[in-house]
Amino acid sequence: MQTKAGPSKLLLVDASVLPDVFEKVLEAKKLLASGDARSASEAARLAGLSRSAFYKYKDMVFAYDADGGGQILTIHFVLSDRPGVLSAVLTAYASAGANVLTVNQNIPADGVATVSVSAHTDRMEIPTEQFLKQLSELPGVRRISRIGAETASKKRTAAQNTE
């Protein structure tokens, strides 16, 4: 992250020693992200925060995810172009306890569709290799390849380094 004064200095601080304004900024950001507030003004009001304080801190205050966001697994599929095949794949993710982040599907051609799925796997109830085997055995799944698995914190760090 870069500020006008140069590279920013990040600190990890227990919220209990900080003024309430920072937790209120996080609450306002959550209200905006969830759609429970339609504007920054409404989010600030609902969080019990002045609008000026929200704007002052909104780009500088972030929640810390102690789990680091967990593992992100990306798999590339070649699926039969039939109704319900992608739905069965996504149901398998949910059944295993994986949280789907993105689904990218190309327009089917020659009876197949290529799809890439990225998901958090930190709460999966089965080992990754067993999950991959289950996915490969689903009807309509012609081929799968594991594109990558990385921690979300590594992904965030890489993204910050490109800014």
C-alpha distance (Angstrom), angle and dihedral (degrees) to the residues before:
residue distance angle dihedral
M1 . . .
Q2 3.79 . .
T3 3.81 128.4 .
K4 3.80 129.8 -171.2
A5 3.80 88.4 -97.0
G6 3.83 92.9 53.3
P7 3.80 133.2 -94.8
S8 3.77 112.3 3.6
K9 3.77 122.5 -118.7
L10 3.79 111.9 -131.2
L11 3.79 123.5 -154.5
L12 3.78 131.6 -171.3
V13 3.80 106.5 -141.3
D14 3.81 130.8 172.4
A15 3.81 106.7 -110.0
S16 3.81 91.4 -135.1
V17 3.83 90.8 73.5
L18 3.80 95.1 48.2
P19 3.81 128.4 85.5
D20 3.83 113.7 -94.6
V21 3.79 90.9 -111.9
F22 3.81 91.6 82.8
E23 3.80 94.7 54.4
K24 3.81 89.0 45.7
V25 3.82 89.8 53.7
L26 3.81 89.1 53.2
E27 3.80 90.3 48.7
A28 3.81 91.2 50.5
K29 3.81 90.9 49.4
K30 3.80 89.8 50.2
L31 3.83 91.1 50.3
L32 3.80 90.0 52.5
A33 3.80 94.3 45.8
S34 3.82 92.9 49.0
G35 3.80 93.3 47.2
D36 3.80 92.1 -119.1
A37 3.80 86.8 121.7
R38 3.79 121.4 43.5
S39 3.79 97.3 -158.4
A40 3.78 141.2 20.7
S41 3.81 89.5 -108.5
E42 3.79 91.7 54.5
A43 3.82 92.2 45.2
A44 3.80 91.7 50.8
R45 3.81 91.5 48.2
L46 3.82 92.9 48.6
A47 3.81 90.9 48.4
G48 3.81 91.8 50.1
L49 3.78 93.2 -113.7
S50 3.78 134.2 127.8
R51 3.77 115.2 -109.9
S52 3.80 91.5 -125.1
A53 3.83 91.9 53.6
F54 3.80 89.9 49.7
Y55 3.81 92.3 51.9
K56 3.81 91.6 43.7
Y57 3.82 94.1 56.0
K58 3.81 107.3 21.4
D59 3.81 94.9 98.3
M60 3.79 94.2 42.4
V61 3.81 105.3 46.5
F62 3.81 121.1 75.3
A63 3.77 133.9 167.2
Y64 3.79 115.6 -112.4
D65 3.79 115.7 -127.8
A66 3.80 105.4 -148.6
D67 3.80 90.3 -161.3
G68 3.80 91.0 55.4
G69 3.81 86.9 -124.9
G70 3.78 91.5 -71.7
Q71 3.77 127.9 -113.3
I72 3.79 120.4 -29.1
L73 3.79 113.7 -150.9
T74 3.81 120.7 -166.4
I75 3.80 120.2 -164.4
H76 3.80 128.9 -177.0
F77 3.82 115.3 -147.4
V78 3.78 135.1 -167.3
L79 3.81 104.4 -155.0
S80 3.79 133.3 -175.4
D81 3.77 110.8 -106.2
R82 3.82 95.3 -115.7
P83 3.80 131.2 122.5
G84 3.78 113.9 -91.2
V85 3.81 99.8 17.8
L86 3.82 96.0 107.0
S87 3.79 89.5 40.3
A88 3.82 90.2 55.8
V89 3.81 90.4 49.9
L90 3.81 91.9 51.5
T91 3.81 91.1 45.6
A92 3.81 88.5 54.6
Y93 3.81 89.2 54.7
A94 3.80 91.1 51.8
S95 3.81 93.0 45.0
A96 3.81 91.0 52.5
G97 3.81 91.5 50.4
A98 3.81 96.4 -110.0
N99 3.80 117.9 143.9
V100 3.82 110.8 -136.4
L101 3.81 112.5 -136.4
T102 3.81 102.7 174.6
V103 3.78 138.9 6.6
N104 3.81 118.4 -166.9
Q105 3.78 116.6 -174.8
N106 3.77 127.7 179.5
I107 3.79 122.5 -147.2
P108 3.82 107.5 -84.6
A109 3.80 117.0 -105.5
D110 3.79 130.5 -179.3
G111 3.80 91.9 5.1
V112 3.80 96.5 -55.7
A113 3.79 137.0 91.7
T114 3.78 124.9 -155.1
V115 3.79 114.5 -141.0
S116 3.80 133.6 177.7
V117 3.80 119.5 -159.4
S118 3.81 125.8 -170.7
A119 3.80 119.6 -168.0
H120 3.80 143.2 167.9
T121 3.78 106.6 -111.0
D122 3.80 100.7 -178.6
R123 3.82 91.9 105.3
M124 3.78 97.7 41.6
E125 3.77 113.7 135.7
I126 3.82 95.0 -147.3
P127 3.83 133.8 47.7
T128 3.81 115.5 -88.1
E129 3.79 94.3 -116.7
Q130 3.82 91.1 53.8
F131 3.80 89.5 48.1
L132 3.81 91.0 52.4
K133 3.81 90.1 50.4
Q134 3.82 91.0 50.8
L135 3.79 91.1 49.9
S136 3.80 92.6 49.2
E137 3.81 90.8 53.1
L138 3.82 95.7 53.6
P139 3.83 115.0 114.2
G140 3.80 110.1 -97.3
V141 3.81 95.6 21.0
R142 3.79 103.8 122.7
R143 3.79 99.5 173.3
I144 3.78 139.9 -7.3
S145 3.80 131.1 -167.3
R146 3.74 127.4 -173.1
I147 3.79 106.4 -126.6
G148 3.76 96.4 -176.2
A149 3.74 151.5 -41.9
E150 3.76 122.0 -146.9
T151 3.73 138.9 153.8
A152 3.77 116.1 -96.8
S153 3.81 90.3 -127.2
K154 3.84 90.2 58.5
K155 3.80 89.2 49.2
R156 3.84 91.6 51.2
T157 3.82 90.8 48.1
A158 3.80 91.3 50.9
A159 3.80 90.7 48.7
Q160 3.82 91.6 49.7
N161 3.80 90.9 50.1
T162 3.82 90.9 57.0
E163 3.82 93.9 53.2
